[in-house]
């Protein structure tokens, strides 16, 4: 069924209501309901049947289960590291080495670059670890969240060994653009053209050094933190991982943090970059390790596993409802509508630019990146080939658009998890970061125009 411009209404409703209500879940829910009302009227179907069927479809989807397990278990792992005192001690040790505000900001950036295997792990770990340090130097949480978020998805698509690149590689294989088992190898040729990833990550040190000034909401946040010491705005916070340390005579050690994190990273590497298996091993190791060194009782450690998982419930609820919104968009043909709108204007030189701009609109309004990759990459490859455009650059433009959505959308996974780890309301985080994401967006768009004519 052809919905035309009606397909744009649900995501627009979400964006407007999120800003007006300063709440994400409610805006997403109303946006989904709006979409299902349009579908029921347009198709003469049953609103409740459509809604429930879509909810079941999302919850039964393998990728949804994967996200819930990975995200929840990362919450468990971080909960254990926080309650052990290891995360706090690691921060204290870092604080002794970090002597200035600028060093704290660069330390956050470097840690984000180091944890590149998965954007969930990066967003959660870096925020939890660095917030005490940045608070010490009166750096607003908005600034911290900007760096954390922008070294999560953007960096994961640059380093060719991450959950993102493995997924994209599998999509390239399904499109027969890469032979079986060679998807990640072929993706190496795409990496130089993932311009949003490169530009957004490299803008961070320029902002830290003052080459690009702090402005807008970020400037207001900086003034607030410096004058009042209030690093978090008002009373608007995300649920945080606040846990009492285990009752033990052992002094907190940074090793309680470093060792579980190292095991998780190594296990993920060793098991073909499987984030779920990696974090399962990480949680199991941490449980046994803490029990062996008598850091806590069996019951205390078990309760912490569930408490950490439970702390991610709100974030997971936002993720699931955003997936339902994506399904609404798919039912209404949002992706195809945008692509069809672009086709009449296509030339081989401007194709990467038009792909990036149009698909960015989809990923920003839906908060979906991987789902868009699975749908759009198989369309873009033959389209680029048919008009003689640079196929690798066109794929890079799709990847860049997905990363922009993950980085900028106020209800994307990365935004939600960054807000969770920095204890910052995701609307405050999203709006303060948006000007910098838009700057990277503009520079990326211009780069695709230039590269399109040069290559």
N, C-alpha and C positions, 0 to 999 in steps of 0.2 A: 504494500500500500504506500502511496506517495503522500507524505505529510508536508513536504516542502519546508517553508520557513517555520512552520509550527514546531519542528524539531528543535529549534533554538530556544523555545519558551522555557522548558524545565530548567536547563542550566542557568539561564538568565534569572529565573525566579530564585534559584539557590544563591547566586552571587548577591543580588539585591537584598534578600532577606538576611543573609549572613551579616551584611554590613549594618542593616537597620536594627536587627535583633542582637547583634554581637554574640551570636550563638551558631554553632556549625551543625550539630545534629538535627536540631529543629528545622533549620533552613533546608538541609538535605532531604529530610523526611517530607516536608511540604513540597519541595521540588519534585520528588518522586510521585507523590500523590497527584500533583498537577499533571504530570506526564501521563499517569494512568487514567486520569479523567479524560484527557484529550484522546487517548487511545480508545477508551470505551465509547466515547461519543463518535469518533471518526469511524471505528470498525463495528459499531453496534455490538460491543462485547460486554461482558460482566466485569465491572471495576474490581470487585473483591477477588474474583477468580483469577484475574490477570495479576493482581498484586501478590496474592499468596503463591501462585504458580511461579512467579519470578523470584520470590523470596526463597522458595524451595530450590529452584535452579541454581541460584547463587550459592546457597549453603551446601549444596551437593557437589558443586564444582571442585575439582581437585586443587586448583590454584587457590581457592578461598580457604580450603582446609590447610593448605601449605602455609599461607600467610598467617592464619590464626595460630598454628603450632609454632612457627618460627618466631613470630612476634611475641607470643606468650612465653615461650621458653627463654627468649632473650630477656624478658622481664624477670623470669625466675633466676637466670644467671646473674643479672645485675643486682637483683634483690639479695642474693647470697653474698656477692662481693661488697655490697653496701653494708649489710649487717655484720660482716666479718670485720669491718673497720678498715679493710684493705683499700677500698676506693678513697676513703678519707685520708689514709696515711700516704697513699700515692700522691694525692693532691698536696698534702703538707710537704712531702719531699720535693715535689716540683716547685712549690712556692719558695723553698729555700734557694732554688736555682734561678727562679724568675724574679728579677729585681725591678721590673718596670711594667707599666701598662702595655707598652708596645710588645714587650717580650711575652706577656700573657696572651696577647692576641695572636702572635706568631706561633706560640706554643699550641694554641687551639688549632690553628691551621695545619701545622705539621702533624699533630696527632690524627687529625681528620684524613690527611694524606696517607698516613701509615695504616689506618684501618680501612682498607679498600675492598675487602672481600664482599661486603654486603652493606647496602645503605642503611638497613635497619640497625645492624650492629654498630655502624659508625655513628648514626644519629643518637642512639641511646647511650653508648659508651662515652663518647666525647663530651656530650652535654653533662652527664652525671659527674665525670671526672674533673672537668674544668670550671664548673660554676663557682666552686668555693674560691678558686684562684682569681677568677674575673671579678667576683664580688669584693675581694680584698682590695683590688685596684679601682673599685667603684665603676666598673664597666657594666652598663645596663645589660639585662638579659636579652634584650632585643638584638644587641650587637653580637653577643655570644651565639644566639640562635641563628643569626644570619650566616656566621662562619660555619657553624655546625651543619646547617642545611645545605650550604653551597659546597661543602666538601663531602657530601654524601652521594646523592645520585649523579651530579656532574662528574665527580672523580671516578665513580664506578664504571662509567661508560668509556673512560679514557684508558684506565688500566685494563689490559685485555685478559684479566684473570679475576672475574667477579661474577656474582649471580646474574647481573644484568647482561654481561657480554655472553655468558653461556646460554642464556635464554634467547638472545638475539641470534646467536650462532645457530641454535636449533631452528629458528624461524627461517634463516637463510637456507638451511638444509631442506626444510619442508617445501621451500619455493624452488628447489633444484638449482639454486644459485651457487650452492656449495655441495660437494659430494658428502655422503654420510661420514661423519666423524671429522670433517674438515671445516665445520661451521666457524669455530673459534679462530682457526688459522686464516680463513677468508676475512673474518671481521677485522684482523690486523690491518688490512688494506683500507678499511672504512674509517678507522680511528683518526687519521689526519683530517678527515672531513666532518668530524663531530664538533662543529665550531662552537656551539653553545657550551659544551663541556669545557673546552679549552679556555674560552673567553671568561666565563663566569668564575672558574677556579683562579685564573690569573688576575682577575680584578681585585680579589681579596687583599693581596699584599699592597696593591696600589691604594686601596682604601685605608689600610692600616698605616701606611707611610704618609698619608695625607695628600698624595698626588690626586686622588679623587676625593673630594671633600665629603664629610658626613653631612647629610642634609635631610630635610623632611622630618618624618616621625622619628627617625633614628637620631637626628640632632636634638630633638626635644627630649628623647629618652636619655641621651648623653648628659644634657644639662641637668635633668632631674636627678640622675645618679650622682653627679659631681656635687650638686648643691645640697641635696637632702640625704644622700647615701642610699636612697631607695632604688635598688637595682631592678625590682619587679614593680610594674605599674599598678597602683591602687590595690584592690583586693581581688583582682581578676587573675586566677591561677589555674593551671591544669593540675589534676591529681598527681602527686609526686610519690616517689619511692622513699618515704620517710619511715625508717625502721630503727628500733633500738638495737644496739650492738649485742652480740651474743654475750651472755653472762659467763665470762671466763677470766682466768688469771693471766692468760697470755696477752702480751702487748700487741696492739695492731701492727701489722707489717705490710709493706707494699707488695710483698710476695703473695699475700692472700688475694691480691687483685691481679698481679702480673701473670702468675702461673695459670689460673683458670682461663684468662684471656688468651694466653699463648697456646694452651691445649686446644681451645676452641678454634683458633685460627689454623693451627697445624692440622687438626682433624678435618677441617673443611677443605684445606688444600689436598690432603692425602686421599680424601674420598671424592675425588673428581669435582671439587668445589660445590659439594652438596651442603647448602647452609643448614638444612634441617638435620641431617645426620651429624654435622659438625657441632651444632648447638646441643643436640641430645647428648653427645659424648662429653661436651663441655660441662653440662649440668651434672651428668652422672659422675664425672671425675671430681668436680668441685664438692659434690655431696660426700663422696668417699674420702676425699682429701681432708675436708673440714672435720669429718667424723674421726679419721685416723689421728689427727693432731689434737683432737679433743677441743676443738674450737667451740663446739656446741653439742647439745644432746641430739640423739636421733630425732626426737619429736620436734625440737626447735628448728633443726635444719629442714625437716619435712614441711613444717608449717611455713617456713620462709619460701620454699619452692612454690607453694600455692599462693602465698601472699604476693610474691613477685608477679606471678602469672595473673592474679586478680587485678593488680595495679594497671594492667594493660587493657582491661575490659572496655573502658570508655573509648580508648583509642581504636580498639578493634571494632567497636560498634560503629564508629565513624567510617572505618574502612569498608565494612560490610554494606552500610547504607550507600556509600559512594559507588560500590560495585552494582548495587541495584539501580542507581542513577545511570550508570553506563549501559545496563541492559535496556533501560527506557530509551536511551539514545539510539541503541542498536535497533530496537523495535520501530523507532520512528525514522530510521535511516539518516541519522545525523552525519555520520562519516561520509556516506555516499553523497549526501546533499552538498556538503562543503567541497568534496572533490569535484562534483559535477559543476559547481559554481566556478571552480578554478580552471577546468579544462578549456573553455573557450579562449582563455587568455594565455594559454601555454605556448612558450617557445622553448627551444632546447637550452638557450642561455639562461632564461628566467625560471625554468622548472624547479631547480633546487630552492630558490627564493620563495616561489609560490607554495611549494610543498611545506617549507618550514613555517610560513605565516599561517596557512590554512590549517595545518594539523596542530599547530600551537593553540589555535582557537579551540579545537576539540579537546586537547589534553588539559588546557587551562579550565575549561568549563565543566569537564567531567572528572578531572583528577585521575584519569586512567592513562597509564603509559604502556604497560606490557600488553594490555588488551588491544590498544590502538596499533602497536607494532604488529601484532598477529594479523590484524585486519588490513592495514595499510601497506605494509612492505610488499606483500604479494601483488598489490595493485600497482605500486610505484615502479617496481623492477621492469615489468613489460612496457609500462608507459614511457619510462626513460629510454628503454631500448628502441621503442617504435619511432621516437622522434630524434634519436641520435644524441640524447643528453648524456652527461657523465653519470653512469649508474651508481658508482661508489659514492659520489657526492650527493646524489638524490637519496640514497639510503642514509647517509650521514645527516641529511636534513630531517628525515623522519625521526632518527634517533635524537637529534637535537631538540626537535619539537616535543618529544616525550619527556626529555629531561627538563625542559622549560616548564612543562605542566607540573611535574613532580616538585620542582623547585619553587614555583610561584603560586600554584593553586592553594587556597586556604584550607582545603579539606583533602589534600593528597596525603598518601602514607608518610612521606618524608616530613611534611609540615607538621602533621599530627604527632609523629614520634619525636621530632625535634622539640616541639612544645612540651611533650611529656617529660623529656629528659632535662629540660631547662626550667621546668615549672612555670612556663609562660603561656598565657592564653593564646591559642593558635591564631585568633584574629589579630591580636596585637603583633604577634610574630609576622604573620603574613603581610599585613599592611605596612609595617616598618621596613620589611625586606623588599617589598614589591618594586620600589623605584630602582633598586640595584639590579633586580631580575629583569626589569624592563630595559635598563641600560644595556645589559648583556644581550637582551633580545634584539635591540636596535642594531648593535654592533654585529651580531650574528647575521641578521638579515642583510646588512650592507656587505658583509664578507661573502655571502652567497651570491649576491649580485656581481661583485667583482670577480670571484672565482668562476662563476658561470660563463663570463665572457673571456676569461683568460685560459680556461681549460676546456 
